[in-house]
Amino acid sequence: MDTQQAIRETPEPVTPGDRPPRLGRVPFVDNTAAMLRDPLGFYDRAGAHEADMVGYSVAGTTGCFVCHPDLVEQVLVTDADVYEKGQLLQDTLGQFIGEGLFLLEGEEWQQQRTALQPAFYRERIAAYGDTMTEFADRAAAGWSDGQRIDVLPHMQSLTLNILGKTLLDVDIETTADALEPLLDALRTRLDPRSLSAYLPLWVPTGTNRAVTNSLAEFQSTLDDVIAARQREDEHAREARDDVLSLLLSLDDETMDRERLGHQLLTFLVAGHDTTALTLTYAWFLLANNPKRQQRLHDELDATLGERQPTPEDLFELPYLDAVLNEVLRLYPPAFTVFRQPTEPVTLGGYELSTDAQLTLPQWLVHRDDRWYDAPDAFRPERWDDDLEASLPDYAYYPFGGGPRHCIGMRFARMEAKLALATIAQQYAVEAVTEPPLSLAMQITLSPTDPVEVRLRER
């Protein structure tokens, strides 16, 4: 099928009152075992099913995979007011970020989204460009020709430094020492291959103790950061315009200590881990596709010469934009969206109750051959001829969608492109790690093994 003429297929009609087809003869047993054994494989089983809504039952949670763009749009946009993030996310993440922007609902969410929006205006984000390229250049300066590196730790350090300087303006070295152990513990606890993912935090397992201890250390570090900021004189505080300052400017009723900690943890996780993964997958894909990497180098050389990229240059780098689009299509760090109806709803012809957990997986929709030719292949050029305009609106949604789309989308896209451009001007990467990648569905879609490349100076 020609991707430029993707058929806008509609979901198959069903008889009212029917329930979606389910995976497995005994779903609770089959689905739970499959999720523990191979979560990504379990998702792929749903994607291979002919239906656009597929029921599942995992460890007492009953829900549906929603795999058609039109239905995804209905949930995230058209009927967004009758869906919430849902009990599944509250049960797994509520203790850590339940008072943060990601999980808040209703008027509280709207109030805080509005308060934080100025930090993500286009003009404000553009002002961060020099900082982004400076840190990317600093990362590359520590490398050498022929060096073999595990990409992810380098990208995590880079994105955390950028985030710390631009959005939080904190001593990121100190914060990182407390954040990384917490993230490691959370990744282990939330990995659906682990029994810990299905146990309350109060159960005294080794994983739960690691989470509890690292969370206490992180909260102590945040207390120090907040106290230092509050000790500044009023003029110095008013001169700041970062996210932390915006949060501290809210009244105590709106932003108490617990909520402030949840907000900061939300931004630290979403603001550096997801972009670090995006960059890691980009280097992996470019290293394993040298002709496409060369096309990127040619574009950078022709447009930039030897000067560093600026936010304005990004409008003149269409292939760089296509590379990022393709990376986020194949390996979206936010690999699925969860929603739960607040009232009985009809979706795709099926009647769903308020306990239905809906899984809207980018991992499956982005790789659906109804919308993408050779969907598992890395082909940035597929975006050359305005592919996005020919797709159903929600055949591509790496940052979610509707009123709850990621507030940091512009920031993340600009950061990723400036980092890729700055580093690719100085180095080509050769493949060490080859496909297929072993991936885990943790907080984000993460590699289970090192992703290594060999650096070659240009």
C-alpha positions as a LaTeX table, in Angstrom:
\begin{tabular}{lrrr}
\hline
Residue & $x$ (\AA) & $y$ (\AA) & $z$ (\AA) \\
\hline
Met1 & 0.00 & 0.00 & 0.00 \\
Asp2 & 1.24 & 3.48 & $-0.89$ \\
Thr3 & 1.56 & 5.37 & 2.40 \\
Gln4 & 0.76 & 8.65 & 0.68 \\
Gln5 & $-2.68$ & 7.27 & $-0.10$ \\
Ala6 & $-3.38$ & 5.55 & 3.20 \\
Ile7 & $-6.94$ & 4.33 & 3.29 \\
Arg8 & $-8.95$ & 6.01 & 6.00 \\
Glu9 & $-10.59$ & 2.80 & 7.08 \\
Thr10 & $-13.29$ & 3.03 & 9.70 \\
Pro11 & $-13.82$ & 0.58 & 12.55 \\
Glu12 & $-16.00$ & $-2.41$ & 11.73 \\
Pro13 & $-19.62$ & $-2.02$ & 12.87 \\
Val14 & $-20.73$ & $-4.26$ & 15.71 \\
Thr15 & $-24.05$ & $-5.27$ & 17.18 \\
Pro16 & $-25.03$ & $-3.04$ & 20.13 \\
Gly17 & $-24.52$ & $-4.85$ & 23.40 \\
Asp18 & $-21.64$ & $-6.95$ & 22.08 \\
Arg19 & $-18.39$ & $-6.86$ & 24.01 \\
Pro20 & $-14.98$ & $-6.61$ & 22.35 \\
Pro21 & $-13.27$ & $-9.88$ & 21.44 \\
Arg22 & $-10.88$ & $-11.00$ & 24.17 \\
Leu23 & $-7.38$ & $-12.40$ & 24.13 \\
Gly24 & $-7.03$ & $-16.01$ & 25.33 \\
Arg25 & $-9.55$ & $-18.72$ & 26.16 \\
Val26 & $-9.29$ & $-17.98$ & 29.87 \\
Pro27 & $-8.31$ & $-14.31$ & 29.75 \\
Phe28 & $-7.43$ & $-13.76$ & 33.41 \\
Val29 & $-4.99$ & $-16.69$ & 33.47 \\
Asp30 & $-3.69$ & $-16.37$ & 29.91 \\
Asn31 & $-3.39$ & $-12.57$ & 29.90 \\
Thr32 & $-1.74$ & $-12.30$ & 33.30 \\
Ala33 & 0.80 & $-14.99$ & 32.44 \\
Ala34 & 1.50 & $-13.36$ & 29.06 \\
Met35 & 1.97 & $-9.94$ & 30.63 \\
Leu36 & 4.39 & $-11.31$ & 33.21 \\
Arg37 & 6.34 & $-13.22$ & 30.58 \\
Asp38 & 6.49 & $-10.72$ & 27.71 \\
Pro39 & 4.49 & $-7.46$ & 27.96 \\
Leu40 & 5.53 & $-6.22$ & 24.51 \\
Gly41 & 4.58 & $-9.57$ & 22.99 \\
Phe42 & 1.21 & $-9.33$ & 24.72 \\
Tyr43 & 0.63 & $-5.92$ & 23.15 \\
Asp44 & 1.65 & $-7.34$ & 19.76 \\
Arg45 & $-0.97$ & $-10.10$ & 20.12 \\
Ala46 & $-3.61$ & $-7.40$ & 20.48 \\
Gly47 & $-2.22$ & $-5.62$ & 17.43 \\
Ala48 & $-2.34$ & $-8.79$ & 15.36 \\
His49 & $-6.03$ & $-9.24$ & 16.14 \\
Glu50 & $-8.41$ & $-8.20$ & 13.36 \\
Ala51 & $-10.57$ & $-6.15$ & 15.72 \\
Asp52 & $-9.84$ & $-2.51$ & 16.57 \\
Met53 & $-10.90$ & $-3.04$ & 20.18 \\
Val54 & $-9.59$ & $-6.09$ & 22.00 \\
Gly55 & $-10.49$ & $-7.00$ & 25.57 \\
Tyr56 & $-8.00$ & $-8.17$ & 28.19 \\
Ser57 & $-7.90$ & $-9.17$ & 31.86 \\
Val58 & $-4.60$ & $-8.82$ & 33.71 \\
Ala59 & $-4.22$ & $-9.40$ & 37.46 \\
Gly60 & $-7.76$ & $-8.28$ & 38.19 \\
Thr61 & $-7.74$ & $-5.32$ & 35.79 \\
Thr62 & $-10.22$ & $-5.65$ & 32.94 \\
Gly63 & $-9.98$ & $-3.40$ & 29.94 \\
Cys64 & $-9.59$ & $-2.95$ & 26.21 \\
Phe65 & $-6.86$ & $-2.15$ & 23.74 \\
Val66 & $-8.11$ & 0.65 & 21.46 \\
Cys67 & $-6.21$ & 0.36 & 18.21 \\
His68 & $-7.97$ & 2.49 & 15.59 \\
Pro69 & $-7.04$ & 6.17 & 15.17 \\
Asp70 & $-10.68$ & 7.27 & 14.97 \\
Leu71 & $-11.44$ & 5.62 & 18.30 \\
Val72 & $-8.30$ & 7.02 & 19.87 \\
Glu73 & $-9.41$ & 10.48 & 18.75 \\
Gln74 & $-12.88$ & 9.91 & 20.17 \\
Val75 & $-11.42$ & 9.12 & 23.59 \\
Leu76 & $-8.71$ & 11.81 & 23.68 \\
Val77 & $-10.50$ & 14.63 & 21.88 \\
Thr78 & $-14.16$ & 14.29 & 20.93 \\
Asp79 & $-15.38$ & 12.83 & 24.22 \\
Ala80 & $-12.42$ & 13.84 & 26.38 \\
Asp81 & $-14.68$ & 15.25 & 29.09 \\
Val82 & $-16.08$ & 11.81 & 29.97 \\
Tyr83 & $-12.69$ & 10.12 & 30.39 \\
Glu84 & $-10.05$ & 10.39 & 33.11 \\
Lys85 & $-6.54$ & 9.00 & 33.47 \\
Gly86 & $-8.15$ & 6.22 & 35.50 \\
Gln87 & $-7.67$ & 3.98 & 38.50 \\
Leu88 & $-4.86$ & 1.93 & 36.97 \\
Leu89 & $-2.55$ & 4.94 & 36.81 \\
Gln90 & $-3.63$ & 6.14 & 40.23 \\
Asp91 & $-2.85$ & 2.73 & 41.71 \\
Thr92 & 0.60 & 2.55 & 40.13 \\
Leu93 & 1.77 & 6.19 & 40.10 \\
Gly94 & $-0.58$ & 8.05 & 42.43 \\
Gln95 & 1.68 & 7.69 & 45.47 \\
Phe96 & 4.51 & 9.40 & 43.60 \\
Ile97 & 2.94 & 11.95 & 41.24 \\
Gly98 & $-0.79$ & 11.81 & 42.05 \\
Glu99 & $-0.78$ & 15.55 & 42.86 \\
Gly100 & 1.22 & 16.39 & 39.74 \\
Leu101 & $-0.03$ & 17.72 & 36.43 \\
Phe102 & 0.04 & 14.28 & 34.78 \\
Leu103 & $-2.60$ & 12.73 & 37.06 \\
Leu104 & $-4.65$ & 15.67 & 38.33 \\
Glu105 & $-8.19$ & 15.93 & 36.99 \\
Gly106 & $-10.91$ & 18.51 & 36.53 \\
Glu107 & $-10.65$ & 22.04 & 37.86 \\
Glu108 & $-7.40$ & 21.38 & 39.75 \\
Trp109 & $-5.72$ & 20.15 & 36.59 \\
Gln110 & $-7.02$ & 23.11 & 34.56 \\
Gln111 & $-5.86$ & 25.61 & 37.16 \\
Gln112 & $-2.33$ & 24.24 & 37.28 \\
Arg113 & $-2.07$ & 23.69 & 33.54 \\
Thr114 & $-2.98$ & 27.34 & 33.03 \\
Ala115 & $-0.49$ & 28.48 & 35.67 \\
Leu116 & 2.37 & 26.50 & 34.11 \\
Gln117 & 1.60 & 27.19 & 30.45 \\
Pro118 & 3.71 & 30.40 & 30.24 \\
Ala119 & 6.86 & 28.35 & 30.83 \\
Phe120 & 6.14 & 26.52 & 27.57 \\
Tyr121 & 5.20 & 29.37 & 25.25 \\
Arg122 & 6.99 & 29.17 & 21.91 \\
Glu123 & 9.02 & 32.32 & 22.53 \\
Arg124 & 10.14 & 31.16 & 25.96 \\
Ile125 & 11.21 & 27.77 & 24.63 \\
Ala126 & 13.16 & 29.35 & 21.78 \\
Ala127 & 15.19 & 31.25 & 24.38 \\
Tyr128 & 16.46 & 27.92 & 25.72 \\
Gly129 & 18.12 & 27.03 & 22.41 \\
Asp130 & 21.62 & 28.23 & 23.30 \\
Thr131 & 21.58 & 26.23 & 26.53 \\
Met132 & 20.49 & 23.09 & 24.68 \\
Thr133 & 23.26 & 23.31 & 22.08 \\
Glu134 & 25.83 & 24.30 & 24.73 \\
Phe135 & 25.18 & 21.16 & 26.78 \\
Ala136 & 25.08 & 18.96 & 23.67 \\
Asp137 & 28.41 & 20.39 & 22.53 \\
Arg138 & 29.83 & 19.84 & 26.02 \\
Ala139 & 28.73 & 16.18 & 25.91 \\
Ala140 & 30.36 & 15.63 & 22.53 \\
Ala141 & 33.57 & 17.34 & 23.69 \\
Gly142 & 34.07 & 14.54 & 26.21 \\
Trp143 & 34.13 & 11.87 & 23.49 \\
Ser144 & 36.87 & 10.75 & 21.11 \\
Asp145 & 37.25 & 9.10 & 17.72 \\
Gly146 & 36.78 & 5.35 & 17.85 \\
Gln147 & 35.26 & 5.40 & 21.33 \\
Arg148 & 32.55 & 2.85 & 22.04 \\
Ile149 & 29.79 & 4.21 & 24.27 \\
Asp150 & 26.59 & 3.03 & 25.92 \\
Val151 & 24.35 & 5.79 & 24.60 \\
Leu152 & 21.54 & 6.00 & 27.16 \\
Pro153 & 23.53 & 7.14 & 30.23 \\
His154 & 25.16 & 9.89 & 28.16 \\
Met155 & 21.80 & 11.07 & 26.86 \\
Gln156 & 20.27 & 10.95 & 30.35 \\
Ser157 & 23.04 & 13.14 & 31.69 \\
Leu158 & 22.63 & 15.55 & 28.77 \\
Thr159 & 18.85 & 15.93 & 29.05 \\
Leu160 & 18.93 & 16.20 & 32.83 \\
Asn161 & 21.48 & 19.01 & 32.62 \\
Ile162 & 19.36 & 20.82 & 30.05 \\
Leu163 & 16.22 & 20.41 & 32.11 \\
Gly164 & 17.91 & 21.53 & 35.30 \\
Lys165 & 19.22 & 24.72 & 33.72 \\
Thr166 & 16.21 & 25.71 & 31.63 \\
Leu167 & 13.03 & 24.66 & 33.42 \\
Leu168 & 14.10 & 24.32 & 37.04 \\
Asp169 & 17.34 & 26.33 & 37.33 \\
Val170 & 18.62 & 24.10 & 40.14 \\
Asp171 & 21.90 & 22.43 & 41.08 \\
Ile172 & 21.23 & 19.41 & 38.92 \\
Glu173 & 24.28 & 17.49 & 40.14 \\
Thr174 & 22.81 & 17.24 & 43.63 \\
Thr175 & 19.31 & 16.58 & 42.32 \\
Ala176 & 20.55 & 13.85 & 39.96 \\
Asp177 & 22.22 & 11.97 & 42.81 \\
Ala178 & 18.81 & 11.60 & 44.44 \\
Leu179 & 16.69 & 11.31 & 41.28 \\
Glu180 & 18.45 & 8.48 & 39.45 \\
Pro181 & 18.17 & 5.92 & 42.31 \\
Leu182 & 14.48 & 6.76 & 42.59 \\
Leu183 & 13.93 & 6.35 & 38.84 \\
Asp184 & 15.80 & 3.04 & 38.85 \\
Ala185 & 13.67 & 1.77 & 41.73 \\
Leu186 & 10.44 & 2.94 & 40.06 \\
Arg187 & 11.38 & 1.32 & 36.76 \\
Thr188 & 11.87 & $-2.00$ & 38.54 \\
Arg189 & 8.68 & $-1.69$ & 40.55 \\
Leu190 & 6.50 & $-0.70$ & 37.58 \\
Asp191 & 7.88 & $-3.26$ & 35.12 \\
Pro192 & 4.88 & $-5.53$ & 34.36 \\
Arg193 & 7.23 & $-8.53$ & 34.15 \\
Ser194 & 7.75 & $-8.19$ & 37.89 \\
Leu195 & 5.31 & $-9.24$ & 40.60 \\
Ser196 & 6.11 & $-5.97$ & 42.38 \\
Ala197 & 4.04 & $-4.16$ & 39.74 \\
Tyr198 & 0.91 & $-5.79$ & 41.13 \\
Leu199 & 1.58 & $-5.35$ & 44.86 \\
Pro200 & 0.81 & $-2.35$ & 47.09 \\
Leu201 & 3.79 & $-0.25$ & 48.13 \\
Trp202 & 3.32 & $-1.21$ & 51.79 \\
Val203 & 4.17 & $-4.88$ & 51.07 \\
Pro204 & 7.77 & $-5.18$ & 52.37 \\
Thr205 & 9.48 & $-6.51$ & 49.26 \\
Gly206 & 13.04 & $-5.55$ & 48.38 \\
Thr207 & 11.76 & $-3.50$ & 45.44 \\
Asn208 & 9.22 & $-1.64$ & 47.57 \\
Arg209 & 11.82 & $-0.87$ & 50.22 \\
Ala210 & 14.15 & 0.50 & 47.54 \\
Val211 & 11.36 & 2.76 & 46.26 \\
Thr212 & 10.43 & 3.97 & 49.74 \\
Asn213 & 14.03 & 4.72 & 50.72 \\
Ser214 & 14.94 & 6.48 & 47.49 \\
Leu215 & 11.70 & 8.46 & 47.54 \\
Ala216 & 12.51 & 9.74 & 51.04 \\
Glu217 & 16.01 & 10.77 & 49.89 \\
Phe218 & 14.61 & 12.55 & 46.82 \\
Gln219 & 12.02 & 14.40 & 48.89 \\
Ser220 & 14.76 & 15.53 & 51.28 \\
Thr221 & 16.76 & 16.87 & 48.34 \\
Leu222 & 13.72 & 18.72 & 47.01 \\
Asp223 & 13.19 & 20.27 & 50.44 \\
Asp224 & 16.73 & 21.63 & 50.26 \\
Val225 & 16.19 & 23.01 & 46.74 \\
Ile226 & 12.91 & 24.66 & 47.73 \\
Ala227 & 14.36 & 26.12 & 50.92 \\
Ala228 & 17.30 & 27.59 & 49.01 \\
Arg229 & 14.97 & 29.24 & 46.52 \\
Gln230 & 12.73 & 30.61 & 49.24 \\
Arg231 & 15.74 & 32.16 & 51.00 \\
Glu232 & 16.39 & 34.36 & 47.98 \\
Asp233 & 15.29 & 37.96 & 48.25 \\
Glu234 & 12.02 & 38.93 & 46.60 \\
His235 & 13.70 & 40.74 & 43.70 \\
Ala236 & 15.81 & 37.67 & 42.80 \\
Arg237 & 12.76 & 35.40 & 42.91 \\
Glu238 & 10.71 & 37.72 & 40.74 \\
Ala239 & 13.52 & 37.83 & 38.15 \\
Arg240 & 13.27 & 34.08 & 37.62 \\
Asp241 & 10.82 & 32.61 & 35.10 \\
Asp242 & 11.44 & 28.87 & 35.38 \\
Val243 & 8.87 & 26.19 & 36.25 \\
Leu244 & 10.02 & 25.95 & 39.87 \\
Ser245 & 9.48 & 29.68 & 40.32 \\
Leu246 & 6.02 & 29.46 & 38.79 \\
Leu247 & 5.12 & 26.63 & 41.16 \\
Leu248 & 6.42 & 28.53 & 44.19 \\
Ser249 & 4.46 & 31.62 & 43.17 \\
Leu250 & 1.17 & 29.76 & 43.62 \\
Asp251 & $-0.58$ & 30.11 & 46.96 \\
Asp252 & $-0.15$ & 27.47 & 49.66 \\
Glu253 & $-3.63$ & 26.06 & 49.14 \\
Thr254 & $-2.96$ & 25.50 & 45.46 \\
Met255 & 0.62 & 24.27 & 45.86 \\
Asp256 & 1.30 & 22.59 & 49.21 \\
Arg257 & 4.51 & 20.67 & 49.93 \\
Glu258 & 3.26 & 17.29 & 48.71 \\
Arg259 & 1.85 & 18.71 & 45.50 \\
Leu260 & 5.04 & 20.65 & 44.81 \\
Gly261 & 7.11 & 17.48 & 45.19 \\
His262 & 4.78 & 15.57 & 42.87 \\
Gln263 & 4.94 & 18.33 & 40.26 \\
Leu264 & 8.73 & 18.45 & 40.32 \\
Leu265 & 9.05 & 14.68 & 40.06 \\
Thr266 & 6.60 & 14.70 & 37.14 \\
Phe267 & 8.68 & 17.25 & 35.24 \\
Leu268 & 11.98 & 15.58 & 36.09 \\
Val269 & 10.78 & 12.19 & 34.81 \\
Ala270 & 8.86 & 13.45 & 31.80 \\
Gly271 & 11.35 & 16.16 & 30.99 \\
His272 & 14.55 & 14.16 & 30.81 \\
Asp273 & 13.90 & 10.41 & 30.69 \\
Thr274 & 11.64 & 10.48 & 27.63 \\
Thr275 & 13.94 & 12.77 & 25.60 \\
Ala276 & 17.01 & 10.76 & 26.62 \\
Leu277 & 15.30 & 7.64 & 25.29 \\
Thr278 & 14.30 & 9.42 & 22.08 \\
Leu279 & 17.92 & 10.41 & 21.47 \\
Thr280 & 19.15 & 6.92 & 22.32 \\
Tyr281 & 16.80 & 5.33 & 19.80 \\
Ala282 & 17.78 & 7.96 & 17.22 \\
Trp283 & 21.50 & 7.11 & 17.48 \\
Phe284 & 20.68 & 3.39 & 17.38 \\
Leu285 & 18.58 & 3.77 & 14.23 \\
Leu286 & 21.04 & 6.09 & 12.48 \\
Ala287 & 23.97 & 3.79 & 13.30 \\
Asn288 & 22.14 & 0.87 & 11.74 \\
Asn289 & 21.07 & 2.88 & 8.68 \\
Pro290 & 24.27 & 4.56 & 7.40 \\
Lys291 & 22.73 & 5.88 & 4.14 \\
Arg292 & 20.05 & 7.71 & 6.08 \\
Gln293 & 22.62 & 8.96 & 8.54 \\
Gln294 & 24.64 & 10.31 & 5.62 \\
Arg295 & 21.59 & 12.15 & 4.29 \\
Leu296 & 21.23 & 13.82 & 7.69 \\
His297 & 24.91 & 14.81 & 7.70 \\
Asp298 & 24.58 & 16.23 & 4.17 \\
Glu299 & 21.61 & 18.37 & 5.21 \\
Leu300 & 23.38 & 19.65 & 8.32 \\
Asp301 & 26.54 & 20.48 & 6.37 \\
Ala302 & 24.65 & 22.28 & 3.60 \\
Thr303 & 22.48 & 24.32 & 5.96 \\
Leu304 & 24.78 & 25.01 & 8.90 \\
Gly305 & 28.32 & 24.63 & 7.67 \\
Glu306 & 30.44 & 24.68 & 10.83 \\
Arg307 & 28.22 & 26.89 & 13.00 \\
Gln308 & 26.01 & 25.46 & 15.70 \\
Pro309 & 22.26 & 25.15 & 15.05 \\
Thr310 & 19.74 & 27.62 & 16.42 \\
Pro311 & 15.98 & 27.21 & 16.90 \\
Glu312 & 15.45 & 29.28 & 13.75 \\
Asp313 & 17.60 & 26.85 & 11.73 \\
Leu314 & 15.26 & 23.98 & 12.53 \\
Phe315 & 12.75 & 25.31 & 9.99 \\
Glu316 & 15.43 & 24.75 & 7.30 \\
Leu317 & 16.23 & 21.17 & 8.35 \\
Pro318 & 13.30 & 19.07 & 7.09 \\
Tyr319 & 15.17 & 15.76 & 7.08 \\
Leu320 & 16.20 & 16.25 & 10.72 \\
Asp321 & 12.52 & 16.77 & 11.51 \\
Ala322 & 11.65 & 13.61 & 9.55 \\
Val323 & 14.27 & 11.61 & 11.47 \\
Leu324 & 12.73 & 12.68 & 14.77 \\
Asn325 & 9.22 & 11.88 & 13.53 \\
Glu326 & 10.32 & 8.42 & 12.51 \\
Val327 & 12.16 & 7.73 & 15.77 \\
Leu328 & 9.06 & 8.71 & 17.75 \\
Arg329 & 6.89 & 6.58 & 15.50 \\
Leu330 & 8.97 & 3.43 & 15.94 \\
Tyr331 & 10.03 & 3.85 & 19.57 \\
Pro332 & 7.66 & 6.22 & 21.36 \\
Pro333 & 9.00 & 6.50 & 24.94 \\
Ala334 & 5.41 & 7.12 & 26.08 \\
Phe335 & 4.30 & 3.84 & 24.52 \\
Thr336 & 0.63 & 3.92 & 25.52 \\
Val337 & $-2.08$ & 6.20 & 26.92 \\
Phe338 & $-4.52$ & 5.05 & 29.60 \\
Arg339 & $-8.06$ & 6.31 & 30.08 \\
Gln340 & $-11.15$ & 5.25 & 32.06 \\
Pro341 & $-14.73$ & 6.45 & 31.44 \\
Thr342 & $-16.41$ & 8.42 & 34.21 \\
Glu343 & $-19.83$ & 7.27 & 32.98 \\
Pro344 & $-21.09$ & 4.44 & 30.76 \\
Val345 & $-20.00$ & 5.10 & 27.18 \\
Thr346 & $-20.31$ & 3.60 & 23.72 \\
Leu347 & $-17.02$ & 3.27 & 21.87 \\
Gly348 & $-16.63$ & 1.53 & 18.53 \\
Gly349 & $-20.17$ & 0.23 & 18.94 \\
Tyr350 & $-19.36$ & $-1.44$ & 22.26 \\
Glu351 & $-20.96$ & $-0.43$ & 25.54 \\
Leu352 & $-18.36$ & 0.12 & 28.24 \\
Ser353 & $-18.89$ & 0.55 & 31.97 \\
Thr354 & $-17.02$ & 2.90 & 34.26 \\
Asp355 & $-14.60$ & 0.17 & 35.39 \\
Ala356 & $-13.24$ & $-0.37$ & 31.85 \\
Gln357 & $-9.52$ & 0.45 & 31.62 \\
Leu358 & $-8.73$ & 1.65 & 28.10 \\
Thr359 & $-5.25$ & 1.18 & 26.67 \\
Leu360 & $-4.55$ & 3.40 & 23.65 \\
Pro361 & $-1.16$ & 2.07 & 22.51 \\
Gln362 & 1.08 & 4.24 & 20.33 \\
Trp363 & 3.29 & 1.16 & 20.08 \\
Leu364 & 0.61 & $-0.61$ & 18.01 \\
Val365 & $-1.07$ & 2.25 & 16.16 \\
His366 & 2.28 & 3.67 & 14.98 \\
Arg367 & 3.18 & 0.29 & 13.46 \\
Asp368 & $-0.14$ & $-0.49$ & 11.79 \\
Asp369 & 0.33 & $-1.36$ & 8.10 \\
Arg370 & $-3.01$ & 0.26 & 7.25 \\
Trp371 & $-1.33$ & 3.61 & 7.77 \\
Tyr372 & 2.37 & 2.94 & 7.17 \\
Asp373 & 4.09 & 1.02 & 4.41 \\
Ala374 & 6.76 & $-1.34$ & 5.82 \\
Pro375 & 5.76 & $-0.15$ & 9.30 \\
Asp376 & 8.69 & $-1.74$ & 11.14 \\
Ala377 & 11.30 & $-0.11$ & 8.87 \\
Phe378 & 13.20 & 3.10 & 9.70 \\
Arg379 & 12.36 & 5.34 & 6.74 \\
Pro380 & 12.50 & 9.06 & 7.61 \\
Glu381 & 11.84 & 9.90 & 3.98 \\
Arg382 & 8.29 & 8.58 & 4.37 \\
Trp383 & 7.58 & 11.98 & 5.98 \\
Asp384 & 8.98 & 13.97 & 3.03 \\
Asp385 & 5.76 & 14.36 & 1.06 \\
Asp386 & 3.47 & 15.55 & 3.84 \\
Leu387 & 2.57 & 12.05 & 4.99 \\
Glu388 & 1.09 & 13.41 & 8.21 \\
Ala389 & $-1.63$ & 15.26 & 6.30 \\
Ser390 & $-2.72$ & 12.01 & 4.63 \\
Leu391 & $-2.94$ & 10.02 & 7.86 \\
Pro392 & $-5.92$ & 9.77 & 10.17 \\
Asp393 & $-5.34$ & 12.37 & 12.86 \\
Tyr394 & $-4.47$ & 9.85 & 15.55 \\
Ala395 & $-2.41$ & 7.41 & 13.54 \\
Tyr396 & 0.54 & 9.32 & 15.04 \\
Tyr397 & 0.40 & 10.71 & 18.58 \\
Pro398 & 3.75 & 10.34 & 20.38 \\
Phe399 & 2.84 & 13.12 & 22.83 \\
Gly400 & $-0.75$ & 12.04 & 23.44 \\
Gly401 & $-3.49$ & 14.35 & 22.28 \\
Gly402 & $-6.52$ & 16.47 & 23.06 \\
Pro403 & $-6.58$ & 18.83 & 26.05 \\
Arg404 & $-4.27$ & 16.48 & 27.99 \\
His405 & $-1.48$ & 16.41 & 25.38 \\
Cys406 & 2.04 & 16.74 & 26.77 \\
Ile407 & 2.62 & 20.33 & 27.91 \\
Gly408 & 6.33 & 19.98 & 27.10 \\
Met409 & 5.93 & 18.76 & 23.51 \\
Arg410 & 7.53 & 21.81 & 21.85 \\
Phe411 & 10.34 & 21.84 & 24.39 \\
Ala412 & 11.09 & 18.13 & 23.88 \\
Arg413 & 11.03 & 18.29 & 20.08 \\
Met414 & 13.32 & 21.32 & 19.94 \\
Glu415 & 15.69 & 19.82 & 22.51 \\
Ala416 & 15.93 & 16.52 & 20.63 \\
Lys417 & 16.56 & 18.19 & 17.26 \\
Leu418 & 19.15 & 20.64 & 18.55 \\
Ala419 & 20.99 & 17.85 & 20.40 \\
Leu420 & 20.94 & 15.55 & 17.36 \\
Ala421 & 22.15 & 18.31 & 15.05 \\
Thr422 & 24.90 & 19.54 & 17.37 \\
Ile423 & 26.35 & 16.08 & 17.99 \\
Ala424 & 25.87 & 14.81 & 14.41 \\
Gln425 & 27.92 & 17.77 & 13.14 \\
Gln426 & 30.87 & 16.36 & 15.06 \\
Tyr427 & 30.40 & 12.60 & 14.99 \\
Ala428 & 29.06 & 9.81 & 12.87 \\
Val429 & 27.95 & 6.67 & 14.72 \\
Glu430 & 28.62 & 3.07 & 13.72 \\
Ala431 & 26.47 & 0.18 & 14.86 \\
Val432 & 27.59 & $-1.97$ & 17.75 \\
Thr433 & 24.14 & $-2.92$ & 19.03 \\
Glu434 & 22.07 & $-4.29$ & 16.16 \\
Pro435 & 18.32 & $-4.95$ & 15.82 \\
Pro436 & 16.18 & $-6.20$ & 17.34 \\
Leu437 & 16.30 & $-4.27$ & 20.57 \\
Ser438 & 15.16 & $-5.94$ & 23.77 \\
Leu439 & 12.65 & $-3.53$ & 25.29 \\
Ala440 & 10.81 & $-3.23$ & 28.58 \\
Met441 & 7.54 & $-1.42$ & 29.24 \\
Gln442 & 8.41 & 0.31 & 32.49 \\
Ile443 & 7.57 & 3.95 & 33.24 \\
Thr444 & 8.64 & 4.44 & 29.64 \\
Leu445 & 9.61 & 2.18 & 26.74 \\
Ser446 & 13.21 & 1.37 & 27.72 \\
Pro447 & 15.99 & $-0.91$ & 26.44 \\
Thr448 & 16.84 & $-3.79$ & 28.75 \\
Asp449 & 20.47 & $-3.96$ & 27.58 \\
Pro450 & 23.09 & $-1.32$ & 26.72 \\
Val451 & 22.57 & 0.41 & 23.37 \\
Glu452 & 26.13 & 0.85 & 22.08 \\
Val453 & 27.59 & 2.73 & 19.14 \\
Arg454 & 31.12 & 3.50 & 18.00 \\
Leu455 & 31.96 & 7.17 & 17.42 \\
Arg456 & 33.74 & 8.46 & 14.32 \\
Glu457 & 34.88 & 12.07 & 14.15 \\
Arg458 & 33.69 & 13.93 & 11.11 \\
\hline
\end{tabular}
